[in-house]
Amino acid sequence: MYDAQSGNVYCDWCHALLGNINGEGNYFALIRTKYCPECRRFARSDSNRAAQRAYRKRKRLEKQQLIIKSELLQEENRLLRERIKELRRNEL
C-alpha cells in the first residue's frame, strides 16, 4: 500500500513500513513490493489456496458435464439400437 502524501510504502497484509520512495531504496522495487518478508509466505500460500480451490471447482464442473454428456450418448445409442431392431423386423 502506497501513501502518496508521505511517500511511504506499507505491507498490504500487516501494514508494516517497507520504505520511503523519496529517500532510501530503489523507487521501482518499493512500488512493486506488496508484502514484507514475513507476510510474503502467508500471502503466497493464501493465493495458492484460492487458485487450488478454483481449480478443483472447475474440474468438478467439467466432470459433471462429462457425466451428463455420457448419459445422453448412452440414451441416444439405446434408441438407435431399438430403431435398428425395428427396421430389421420390418425388413423381414
Secondary structure, DSSP 8 states (H G I E B T S, - for coil): -EETTTTEEE-TTT--EEEETTSSS-HHHHHH--S-HHHHHHHHHHHHHHHHHHHHHHHHHHHHHHHHHHHHHHHHHHHHHHHHHHHHHHH-
